[in-house]
């Protein structure tokens, strides 16, 4: 199993003054977690996948990777984030 760990002093608040590459450094961890879970569940084109928190890091990765596997994806997100989640596929 893969996981992403860090100590409190390695965390930072992402705001306008932090570079885009640092703000996006969570992406490999989110996609690694999502891929691990989909693989362990054996998700394929015959499956339906319900994703709660689909607008978050791992949730949005699950939506995209499950769609790539051909699964039918049902995504749940807050009303203000629905357009961005729909944009994931």
PyMOL commands that set and color helices and strands:
alter all, ss='L'
color gray80, all
select helices_A, chain A and resi 8-10+20-23+27-41+57-68+79-86
alter helices_A, ss='H'
color red, helices_A
select strands_A, chain A and resi 48-52+72-76
alter strands_A, ss='S'
color yellow, strands_A
deselect
rebuild
show_as cartoon
